[in-house]
Amino acid sequence: MSITAEKKTELISEFKKSDNDSGSPEVQIAVLSHRIANLTEHLRSNMKDHSSRRGLLTLVARRRSLLNYVKKNSEDTYKSLVEKLGLRK
């Protein structure tokens, strides 16, 4: 259910801005999106797991605020990130 170290490293290498980058908003959004997808699949088979549902809502809210930050600072980066991750907007 949680993200593996290999997958996290792969996401960081794909979305990083520079060699030492591991915490930029783009990287954080990518990692959160992967965690959200995993939790969504978990909740499809475990509908009564309310604590995981609460955690999912927290992750979605955090990703939304990071997306708003990226959109405010760079519209082009926002559009490319949303397209790359397959998010709705």
Secondary structure as GFF3:
##gff-version 3
##sequence-region A 1 89
A	DSSP	alpha_helix	5	15	.	.	.	ID=ss1
A	DSSP	alpha_helix	25	45	.	.	.	ID=ss2
A	DSSP	alpha_helix	50	73	.	.	.	ID=ss3
A	DSSP	alpha_helix	75	85	.	.	.	ID=ss4
###
